[in-house]
Amino acid sequence: MHDSFPLIDVIALSKNLCDTPIECTLAYATAENFLGRLVAGYSPDAKHFCLMAPNAAAALCRAQNQLNEKNLGLFIFDSFRPLRAVRDFGHWMHQPVNNPLELTRKEIHYPHIEKNQLAQLGYVNDRVSDHCFGDTVDLTLIELPNKTFLDMGACFDFFDDTSHHTATAETIGKTAYQNRQILLDVMQAMGYLPYEKEYWHFTYHEREVSEPLDVEITTELAG
Protein backbone atom coordinates (compact mmCIF):
# COMPACT_ATOMS: atom_id res chain seq x y z
CA MET A 1 0.00 0.00 0.00
CA HIS A 2 1.26 3.49 -0.83
CA ASP A 3 1.49 5.45 2.44
CA SER A 4 0.10 8.61 0.84
CA PHE A 5 -2.66 6.91 -1.14
CA PRO A 6 -5.98 8.28 0.17
CA LEU A 7 -8.25 5.33 -0.69
CA ILE A 8 -8.96 2.09 1.16
CA ASP A 9 -10.17 -1.38 0.19
CA VAL A 10 -13.90 -1.46 0.93
CA ILE A 11 -14.03 -5.26 0.55
CA ALA A 12 -11.42 -5.69 3.29
CA LEU A 13 -13.23 -3.13 5.43
CA SER A 14 -16.53 -4.98 5.00
CA LYS A 15 -14.93 -8.18 6.27
CA ASN A 16 -14.38 -6.37 9.56
CA LEU A 17 -17.59 -4.35 9.75
CA CYS A 18 -20.28 -6.50 8.10
CA ASP A 19 -21.96 -9.77 9.00
CA THR A 20 -21.50 -10.83 5.37
CA PRO A 21 -18.80 -9.02 3.38
CA ILE A 22 -19.47 -7.09 0.18
CA GLU A 23 -18.71 -9.02 -3.01
CA CYS A 24 -17.00 -7.66 -6.10
CA THR A 25 -15.46 -8.34 -9.48
CA LEU A 26 -14.11 -5.27 -11.24
CA ALA A 27 -15.64 -5.49 -14.70
CA TYR A 28 -12.92 -3.40 -16.34
CA ALA A 29 -10.19 -5.72 -15.06
CA THR A 30 -11.72 -8.39 -17.30
CA ALA A 31 -13.00 -8.62 -20.88
CA GLU A 32 -16.58 -8.92 -19.59
CA ASN A 33 -17.45 -5.28 -20.16
CA PHE A 34 -18.81 -2.98 -22.86
CA LEU A 35 -15.39 -2.64 -24.53
CA GLY A 36 -14.79 -6.38 -24.65
CA ARG A 37 -11.24 -6.05 -23.29
CA LEU A 38 -9.14 -5.09 -20.29
CA VAL A 39 -9.23 -1.35 -19.62
CA ALA A 40 -6.10 0.74 -19.02
CA GLY A 41 -5.29 1.15 -15.32
CA TYR A 42 -6.76 -2.19 -14.22
CA SER A 43 -4.61 -5.22 -13.50
CA PRO A 44 -6.35 -8.55 -14.30
CA ASP A 45 -5.11 -10.08 -11.05
CA ALA A 46 -6.57 -7.21 -8.99
CA LYS A 47 -10.26 -7.56 -9.71
CA HIS A 48 -11.55 -8.79 -6.35
CA PHE A 49 -11.07 -5.67 -4.26
CA CYS A 50 -12.46 -2.14 -4.55
CA LEU A 51 -10.83 1.14 -3.62
CA MET A 52 -12.87 3.99 -2.16
CA ALA A 53 -12.46 7.09 0.00
CA PRO A 54 -12.73 6.17 3.71
CA ASN A 55 -16.09 7.78 4.57
CA ALA A 56 -17.69 6.54 1.36
CA ALA A 57 -16.40 3.04 2.12
CA ALA A 58 -17.75 3.12 5.67
CA ALA A 59 -21.16 4.25 4.41
CA LEU A 60 -21.19 1.38 1.94
CA CYS A 61 -20.53 -1.05 4.79
CA ARG A 62 -23.49 0.41 6.67
CA ALA A 63 -25.64 -0.19 3.60
CA GLN A 64 -24.36 -3.76 3.46
CA ASN A 65 -25.31 -4.39 7.09
CA GLN A 66 -28.81 -3.07 6.51
CA LEU A 67 -29.20 -5.31 3.47
CA ASN A 68 -27.83 -8.32 5.35
CA GLU A 69 -30.86 -8.12 7.62
CA LYS A 70 -32.96 -8.91 4.53
CA ASN A 71 -30.61 -11.70 3.37
CA LEU A 72 -29.33 -9.40 0.64
CA GLY A 73 -25.92 -7.94 -0.14
CA LEU A 74 -24.02 -5.62 -2.45
CA PHE A 75 -21.98 -6.68 -5.45
CA ILE A 76 -19.59 -4.06 -6.87
CA PHE A 77 -18.65 -3.82 -10.55
CA ASP A 78 -16.47 -0.72 -10.25
CA SER A 79 -15.44 1.86 -7.66
CA PHE A 80 -12.23 3.90 -7.97
CA ARG A 81 -11.39 4.29 -11.66
CA PRO A 82 -7.96 5.61 -12.67
CA LEU A 83 -7.94 8.69 -14.90
CA ARG A 84 -6.10 6.69 -17.56
CA ALA A 85 -9.11 4.36 -17.77
CA VAL A 86 -11.40 7.31 -18.53
CA ARG A 87 -9.00 8.40 -21.27
CA ASP A 88 -8.98 4.82 -22.58
CA PHE A 89 -12.78 4.97 -22.83
CA GLY A 90 -12.52 8.22 -24.77
CA HIS A 91 -9.98 6.82 -27.21
CA TRP A 92 -11.96 3.62 -27.73
CA MET A 93 -15.21 5.47 -28.45
CA HIS A 94 -13.62 7.18 -31.47
CA GLN A 95 -12.05 4.05 -32.97
CA PRO A 96 -13.75 1.73 -35.49
CA VAL A 97 -14.92 -1.67 -34.32
CA ASN A 98 -11.95 -3.97 -34.77
CA ASN A 99 -12.90 -7.41 -33.46
CA PRO A 100 -15.91 -9.78 -33.22
CA LEU A 101 -15.91 -9.72 -29.41
CA GLU A 102 -16.59 -6.00 -29.46
CA LEU A 103 -19.66 -6.61 -31.59
CA THR A 104 -20.80 -9.27 -29.15
CA ARG A 105 -20.43 -6.86 -26.24
CA LYS A 106 -22.28 -4.19 -28.21
CA GLU A 107 -25.33 -6.46 -28.40
CA ILE A 108 -25.15 -6.91 -24.62
CA HIS A 109 -24.48 -3.33 -23.55
CA TYR A 110 -25.56 -0.82 -26.21
CA PRO A 111 -27.58 -2.54 -28.95
CA HIS A 112 -29.64 0.54 -29.87
CA ILE A 113 -26.88 3.16 -30.20
CA GLU A 114 -23.34 3.45 -31.55
CA LYS A 115 -20.27 3.68 -29.35
CA ASN A 116 -19.45 7.20 -30.51
CA GLN A 117 -22.76 8.30 -28.95
CA LEU A 118 -22.02 6.99 -25.44
CA ALA A 119 -20.44 10.20 -24.14
CA GLN A 120 -22.94 12.64 -25.61
CA LEU A 121 -25.84 10.59 -24.25
CA GLY A 122 -24.36 10.68 -20.76
CA TYR A 123 -23.42 7.03 -20.32
CA VAL A 124 -19.62 7.09 -20.47
CA ASN A 125 -17.45 9.99 -19.34
CA ASP A 126 -14.46 10.48 -21.61
CA ARG A 127 -12.69 13.26 -19.66
CA VAL A 128 -12.86 13.06 -15.87
CA SER A 129 -15.22 10.71 -14.03
CA ASP A 130 -16.53 10.95 -10.47
CA HIS A 131 -15.04 7.47 -10.11
CA CYS A 132 -11.55 9.05 -10.29
CA PHE A 133 -12.13 10.62 -6.85
CA GLY A 134 -12.97 7.34 -5.09
CA ASP A 135 -16.45 8.44 -4.03
CA THR A 136 -18.48 6.74 -6.75
CA VAL A 137 -19.48 3.11 -7.08
CA ASP A 138 -21.28 0.88 -9.60
CA LEU A 139 -23.13 -1.96 -7.91
CA THR A 140 -26.14 -4.22 -7.74
CA LEU A 141 -27.89 -6.56 -5.30
CA ILE A 142 -27.30 -10.23 -4.63
CA GLU A 143 -29.38 -12.71 -2.66
CA LEU A 144 -27.73 -14.42 0.30
CA PRO A 145 -26.42 -16.94 1.01
CA ASN A 146 -26.28 -18.25 -2.58
CA LYS A 147 -24.95 -14.91 -3.94
CA THR A 148 -27.16 -14.89 -7.00
CA PHE A 149 -27.88 -11.60 -8.76
CA LEU A 150 -31.31 -10.09 -8.27
CA ASP A 151 -33.37 -9.14 -11.30
CA MET A 152 -32.75 -5.45 -11.99
CA GLY A 153 -34.44 -5.28 -15.39
CA ALA A 154 -31.16 -4.71 -17.27
CA CYS A 155 -27.56 -5.77 -16.85
CA PHE A 156 -24.76 -3.55 -15.54
CA ASP A 157 -23.63 -1.02 -18.15
CA PHE A 158 -26.73 -1.45 -20.29
CA PHE A 159 -26.84 1.93 -21.98
CA ASP A 160 -30.50 2.43 -22.68
CA ASP A 161 -33.60 4.13 -21.27
CA THR A 162 -34.49 0.94 -19.41
CA SER A 163 -31.50 1.56 -17.12
CA HIS A 164 -32.74 5.01 -16.11
CA HIS A 165 -34.28 5.59 -12.68
CA THR A 166 -37.42 6.72 -14.48
CA ALA A 167 -37.99 3.22 -15.91
CA THR A 168 -41.38 1.95 -14.78
CA ALA A 169 -42.56 -1.42 -13.52
CA GLU A 170 -44.44 -1.80 -16.79
CA THR A 171 -41.17 -1.41 -18.69
CA ILE A 172 -38.77 -3.52 -16.63
CA GLY A 173 -41.15 -5.72 -14.64
CA LYS A 174 -42.53 -5.44 -11.12
CA THR A 175 -39.79 -7.52 -9.47
CA ALA A 176 -36.96 -5.55 -11.10
CA TYR A 177 -38.65 -2.28 -10.22
CA GLN A 178 -38.96 -3.31 -6.56
CA ASN A 179 -35.33 -4.49 -6.45
CA ARG A 180 -34.11 -1.20 -7.87
CA GLN A 181 -36.10 0.61 -5.22
CA ILE A 182 -34.46 -1.45 -2.47
CA LEU A 183 -31.03 -0.51 -3.80
CA LEU A 184 -31.96 3.14 -4.27
CA ASP A 185 -33.47 3.45 -0.79
CA VAL A 186 -30.53 1.94 1.09
CA MET A 187 -27.93 3.88 -0.87
CA GLN A 188 -29.71 7.19 -0.40
CA ALA A 189 -30.19 6.47 3.31
CA MET A 190 -26.40 6.14 3.61
CA GLY A 191 -25.67 9.43 1.87
CA TYR A 192 -25.23 8.29 -1.71
CA LEU A 193 -26.72 10.20 -4.63
CA PRO A 194 -28.08 8.30 -7.65
CA TYR A 195 -27.22 9.01 -11.27
CA GLU A 196 -30.47 9.35 -13.21
CA LYS A 197 -29.38 7.34 -16.28
CA GLU A 198 -27.78 4.35 -14.52
CA TYR A 199 -29.57 2.48 -11.73
CA TRP A 200 -26.22 0.98 -10.60
CA HIS A 201 -24.28 4.27 -10.27
CA PHE A 202 -24.08 6.18 -6.96
CA THR A 203 -21.84 8.99 -5.70
CA TYR A 204 -21.25 9.71 -2.02
CA HIS A 205 -22.41 13.17 -0.96
CA GLU A 206 -19.02 14.08 0.52
CA ARG A 207 -15.95 14.41 -1.72
CA GLU A 208 -12.90 13.42 0.32
CA VAL A 209 -10.29 13.57 -2.48
CA SER A 210 -9.83 16.94 -4.16
CA GLU A 211 -8.09 15.88 -7.36
CA PRO A 212 -8.73 12.98 -9.75
CA LEU A 213 -6.34 10.08 -9.16
CA ASP A 214 -4.46 8.13 -11.80
CA VAL A 215 -2.94 5.22 -9.89
CA GLU A 216 -3.03 1.79 -11.52
CA ILE A 217 -5.13 -0.75 -9.64
CA THR A 218 -2.72 -3.54 -8.68
CA THR A 219 -2.59 -6.14 -5.92
CA GLU A 220 -0.27 -3.80 -3.94
CA LEU A 221 -3.36 -1.75 -3.08
CA ALA A 222 -5.46 -4.66 -1.78
CA GLY A 223 -6.38 -4.84 1.88
Secondary structure, DSSP 8 states (H G I E B T S, - for coil): --TT---EEHHHHHHHH-SS--EE--GGGSS-STTSS--TTB-TT--S--EE-HHHHHHHHHHHHHHHTTTEEEEEEE----HHHHHHHHHHHTS---SHHHHHHHHHH-TTS-GGGTTTTTSS-SS--GGGGT-EEEEEEEETTTTEE---SS-TT--SGGGSTT--HHHH-HHHHHHHHHHHHHHHHTTEEEETTEEEEEEESS---SS-----B-GGG--
